[in-house]
Amino acid sequence: MWTGSAAVLIDFAPGCQRDCRASLKEARKICGPLDAVLVTHAHGDHINGNSLRVLHEEGLRTRCHSGVYHQIKARHGEKYAAILSPFEDALTIGDLTVRHIRVEHAPDCCTTAFILTSTRRGREFKAAVFTDFNGFTDEHVAFAANSDLLFLEANHDTELLKIFGHYGSEFHMSNRKTAKFLHKICKASAGQPQAVVLGHLSADCNKPHLPQKEIEDYFNKHKMPVKFKIHVAKRYEPGRIIVIS
């Protein structure tokens, strides 16, 4: 995500150091200099030894909740401590303000969601990022309310999960849960978001059209029109650039 004066990555874990460097190069082509990497949790598909080594070489600071900070250090040792910085309440990066909230994910894994806000010409813009979680509370709904951009995990379809099975899916959001969460966010907001990005889809237990259909069906059932654009993130390719205006 980037604004006129700040640019951050949220989670960064390409598979090898070459891919890490290539990803940073591509990101800088789009948004210019990067200011920080925000990390939701310490699992290897969100931050790993290869990505930490490249971030350390680049001197690119990695910011996260203090619990995530300690779990990254426990997994990877002290050698990357110089670029790791925990924060508690609010973090200011250029014209971005970042806040986090704990979410439930895998056992003994400190995991957070983020909201990022920026004020321009007297108007606050807000983005919310929820990935790798398995439920939500009213506090999470209030945290995400009035977002212009929402990134939400839509991990699996319950019927496909019955057929294929997948260890760990109980720690992730089903399409149905995501639809319900999104509906509650919209109900709690003054208006609907401009865009919703659905990500972290299971390769076996989901299909790109299924979470969108679940959302449309759920909103229709509860007599609420879908006024936002839905984007489904690809697993291994960059998505389209989304401009919030």
C-alpha positions as CSV (number, residue, x, y, z in Angstrom):
1,M,0.0,0.0,0.0
2,W,1.3,3.5,-0.8
3,T,0.2,7.1,-0.5
4,G,1.9,10.3,-1.6
5,S,4.5,10.1,1.1
6,A,4.6,6.5,2.4
7,A,4.9,3.0,1.0
8,V,4.6,-0.3,3.0
9,L,4.5,-4.0,2.2
10,I,2.2,-6.2,4.3
11,D,3.8,-9.6,4.9
12,F,6.7,-10.6,2.7
13,A,7.8,-14.2,2.1
14,P,8.7,-15.2,-1.4
15,G,10.2,-18.6,-1.5
16,C,13.9,-17.8,-2.2
17,Q,16.2,-14.8,-1.9
18,R,16.2,-14.2,-5.7
19,D,12.4,-13.9,-5.7
20,C,12.6,-11.6,-2.7
21,R,14.9,-9.2,-4.5
22,A,12.8,-9.4,-7.7
23,S,9.6,-8.7,-5.7
24,L,11.2,-5.6,-4.0
25,K,12.4,-4.3,-7.3
26,E,8.9,-4.7,-8.8
27,A,7.3,-3.0,-5.8
28,R,9.7,0.0,-6.1
29,K,8.9,0.4,-9.7
30,I,5.2,0.9,-8.8
31,C,5.3,2.9,-5.6
32,G,8.9,4.2,-5.2
33,P,11.0,3.8,-2.1
34,L,9.7,1.4,0.5
35,D,9.5,2.6,4.1
36,A,8.6,-0.6,6.0
37,V,7.2,-4.1,6.0
38,L,4.3,-4.9,8.3
39,V,4.0,-8.5,9.4
40,T,0.8,-10.1,10.6
41,H,2.3,-13.2,12.2
42,A,5.5,-15.4,12.2
43,H,4.4,-18.2,9.9
44,G,6.8,-18.9,7.1
45,D,4.4,-18.0,4.3
46,H,4.2,-14.5,5.7
47,I,7.8,-13.9,6.8
48,N,10.7,-16.3,6.5
49,G,14.5,-16.7,6.8
50,N,15.1,-15.8,3.1
51,S,12.9,-12.7,3.2
52,L,14.4,-11.5,6.5
53,R,17.9,-11.9,5.1
54,V,17.1,-9.8,2.1
55,L,15.2,-7.2,4.2
56,H,18.3,-7.1,6.5
57,E,20.6,-6.5,3.5
58,E,18.3,-3.7,2.3
59,G,18.0,-2.1,5.7
60,L,14.2,-2.3,5.4
61,R,12.5,-2.1,8.8
62,T,10.0,-4.8,9.7
63,R,7.2,-3.7,12.0
64,C,4.8,-5.8,14.0
65,H,3.0,-6.5,17.3
66,S,5.3,-7.3,20.2
67,G,4.1,-10.8,20.3
68,V,4.8,-11.4,16.6
69,Y,8.2,-9.8,17.2
70,H,9.1,-12.3,19.9
71,Q,7.9,-15.2,17.8
72,I,9.9,-14.1,14.7
73,K,13.0,-13.9,16.9
74,A,12.3,-17.3,18.4
75,R,12.1,-18.8,14.9
76,H,15.0,-17.0,13.3
77,G,17.3,-15.9,16.1
78,E,18.8,-12.6,17.0
79,K,20.6,-12.0,13.7
80,Y,17.8,-10.0,12.2
81,A,17.0,-8.0,15.4
82,A,18.4,-4.8,13.9
83,I,15.5,-4.5,11.4
84,L,12.7,-5.8,13.7
85,S,10.7,-3.2,15.6
86,P,7.6,-3.9,17.6
87,F,4.9,-1.3,18.1
88,E,1.9,-1.4,20.4
89,D,-0.8,1.3,19.8
90,A,-0.2,3.4,16.6
91,L,2.6,3.6,14.2
92,T,3.2,6.7,11.9
93,I,4.9,6.2,8.6
94,G,4.9,9.3,6.5
95,D,1.2,10.2,6.2
96,L,0.1,6.7,7.1
97,T,-1.1,5.7,10.6
98,V,-1.0,1.9,11.3
99,R,-2.9,0.1,14.0
100,H,-3.3,-3.6,14.8
101,I,-5.7,-5.9,16.5
102,R,-5.2,-9.5,17.7
103,V,-7.2,-12.2,15.8
104,E,-7.5,-15.9,16.5
105,H,-5.5,-18.1,14.2
106,A,-3.4,-21.2,14.9
107,P,-2.6,-22.3,18.5
108,D,0.2,-20.4,20.1
109,C,0.6,-18.0,17.1
110,C,0.2,-14.3,17.8
111,T,-1.6,-13.0,14.8
112,T,-2.9,-9.5,14.0
113,A,-5.0,-7.6,11.5
114,F,-4.1,-4.1,10.4
115,I,-5.8,-0.9,9.6
116,L,-4.0,1.8,7.7
117,T,-5.3,5.4,7.5
118,S,-4.2,8.5,5.7
119,T,-5.8,11.9,5.6
120,R,-5.7,14.0,2.4
121,R,-7.5,17.3,1.8
122,G,-9.5,16.8,5.0
123,R,-10.7,13.3,4.1
124,E,-9.6,10.2,5.9
125,F,-8.9,7.1,3.7
126,K,-8.9,3.7,5.5
127,A,-7.7,0.2,4.5
128,A,-8.2,-2.9,6.6
129,V,-6.2,-6.1,6.2
130,F,-7.5,-9.4,7.7
131,T,-5.7,-12.6,6.7
132,D,-5.1,-15.9,8.5
133,F,-7.8,-15.9,11.1
134,N,-10.8,-18.2,11.9
135,G,-13.4,-16.0,13.4
136,F,-14.4,-12.4,14.3
137,T,-15.9,-10.4,17.1
138,D,-17.8,-7.1,17.3
139,E,-14.5,-5.5,18.1
140,H,-13.1,-6.7,14.8
141,V,-16.2,-5.4,13.0
142,A,-15.8,-2.0,14.6
143,F,-12.1,-2.0,13.8
144,A,-12.8,-2.6,10.1
145,A,-15.9,-0.4,9.8
146,N,-15.8,2.5,7.3
147,S,-12.9,1.1,5.4
148,D,-12.5,2.2,1.8
149,L,-10.5,-0.9,1.0
150,L,-10.8,-4.3,2.6
151,F,-8.5,-7.3,2.2
152,L,-10.2,-10.3,3.7
153,E,-9.1,-14.0,3.8
154,A,-11.6,-16.3,2.0
155,N,-9.7,-19.6,2.4
156,H,-12.0,-22.4,1.7
157,D,-15.4,-23.6,0.5
158,T,-17.0,-25.9,3.1
159,E,-18.2,-28.4,0.5
160,L,-14.8,-28.7,-1.2
161,L,-13.2,-29.0,2.2
162,K,-15.4,-32.1,2.9
163,I,-14.2,-33.6,-0.4
164,F,-10.5,-32.9,-0.3
165,G,-9.8,-32.1,3.3
166,H,-6.9,-29.9,4.3
167,Y,-5.0,-29.9,7.6
168,G,-5.2,-26.5,9.2
169,S,-8.3,-25.2,7.5
170,E,-10.0,-24.9,10.8
171,F,-7.6,-22.0,11.5
172,H,-8.8,-20.1,8.4
173,M,-11.9,-18.4,7.2
174,S,-14.5,-20.2,5.1
175,N,-16.2,-18.3,2.3
176,R,-19.4,-18.2,4.3
177,K,-17.7,-16.7,7.4
178,T,-16.0,-14.1,5.2
179,A,-19.3,-13.2,3.7
180,K,-20.9,-12.8,7.1
181,F,-18.0,-10.7,8.4
182,L,-18.1,-8.4,5.4
183,H,-21.9,-8.0,5.7
184,K,-21.5,-7.0,9.4
185,I,-18.7,-4.5,8.5
186,C,-21.0,-2.9,5.9
187,K,-23.9,-2.7,8.4
188,A,-21.6,-1.0,10.9
189,S,-20.3,1.5,8.3
190,A,-21.7,4.8,7.0
191,G,-21.2,3.4,3.5
192,Q,-19.8,0.4,1.7
193,P,-16.1,0.1,0.8
194,Q,-14.8,1.1,-2.7
195,A,-13.1,-2.3,-3.2
196,V,-12.9,-5.7,-1.5
197,V,-9.9,-8.0,-2.1
198,L,-10.3,-11.7,-1.3
199,G,-7.1,-13.6,-0.7
200,H,-5.4,-16.6,0.8
201,L,-7.6,-19.0,-1.2
202,S,-6.9,-22.7,-0.8
203,A,-5.5,-24.4,-3.9
204,D,-7.7,-27.5,-3.5
205,C,-10.6,-26.3,-1.3
206,N,-11.6,-23.2,-3.1
207,K,-12.2,-21.7,-6.6
208,P,-11.9,-18.0,-7.5
209,H,-15.6,-17.6,-8.3
210,L,-16.9,-19.2,-5.1
211,P,-16.2,-16.6,-2.4
212,Q,-17.7,-13.9,-4.6
213,K,-20.8,-15.9,-5.1
214,E,-21.0,-16.6,-1.4
215,I,-20.8,-12.9,-0.7
216,E,-23.4,-12.0,-3.3
217,D,-25.8,-14.7,-2.0
218,Y,-25.4,-13.7,1.6
219,F,-26.0,-10.0,0.9
220,N,-29.0,-10.8,-1.3
221,K,-30.4,-13.0,1.5
222,H,-30.1,-10.1,3.9
223,K,-31.5,-7.6,1.4
224,M,-28.3,-5.5,1.1
225,P,-27.0,-4.6,-2.4
226,V,-23.4,-5.2,-3.2
227,K,-22.0,-1.8,-4.2
228,F,-18.3,-2.5,-4.1
229,K,-16.0,-4.1,-6.6
230,I,-14.8,-7.6,-5.6
231,H,-11.2,-8.6,-6.6
232,V,-9.9,-12.1,-6.1
233,A,-6.2,-12.2,-5.5
234,K,-4.2,-14.7,-7.6
235,R,-2.1,-17.2,-5.7
236,Y,1.2,-16.7,-7.5
237,E,0.8,-13.6,-9.6
238,P,0.5,-9.8,-8.8
239,G,-3.0,-8.5,-8.7
240,R,-4.2,-5.4,-10.4
241,I,-3.4,-2.0,-8.9
242,I,-6.4,-0.6,-7.0
243,V,-6.7,3.1,-6.7
244,I,-8.8,4.5,-3.8
245,S,-10.0,8.0,-4.7
